[in-house]
Amino acid sequence: SGNYEIVLKNTASASLLQAYLSMFSAESVQKGMSKLKDKLGETIANEKITVVDDPFMTKSPRSGAFDDEGVSTDYKEMISNGKLTTYLHNLKTAKKAETQSTGNGFRGGVAPTNFYIQSGDVNYDEAVKSMEKGLIITDLAGTHSGTNAISGDFSLQASGFLVENGVITQPVALITVAGNYLSLLQEVTGVCDDLKFNYSYIGSPSLKIKSLVVSGE
């Protein structure tokens, strides 16, 4: 138990991002159910973090030139170098906010297309080697119940590997990691170059994180 430097594996990071998609929805913002309310233009993550909604990715069933409301889709950086630049809008939320739809009107509500954290320039193996004492988190369990999309808080069972002086020394299981997703994004010290899509439309590279609370034996 304690505070550990973390390398959050790409698939685990993608599953965590999946749990907080509603934060970026203008529908959630307007209902007061997103911690990103009134945060447009503010720095909410480390400058290394850019989060993208990309409707033009090849070989993705989520890609397309128009949303379900007939509005043209558009590539957009939701978070650009750490700054929140926009919410996801459909026609209804856009009218309420007196702005334009972002082309994210799907299934009668607001939804992303291909949503991911942009790949960085850090090599995964080098990120691991740079840790004196840390953990590689490879899997997160219970993201449907152990996360709060309104507050951003999470407490999740995890598994992975212990790293000492840059070397993987042993596997770890049945540990718990806890924190806040927005705080985690602010604590990112490196973004790896291994972007991977965990679900059909949610992706992330591995993230190196300064500190995360871990409990277990």
Secondary structure, DSSP 8 states (H G I E B T S, - for coil): -EEEEEEE-HHHHHHHHHHTGGGGBHHHHHTT--TTTT-TTSB-S-TT--EEE-TT-TT-TT--SB-TTS-B---EEEEETTEE---B--HHHHHHHTS---S-EETTEE--SSEEE---SB-HHHHHHT-SEEEEEEEEE-TTTSB-TTT-EEEEEEEEEEEETTEEEEEEEEEEEEEEHHHHHHTEEEEBS--EESSSSEEE--EEEEEEEEE--
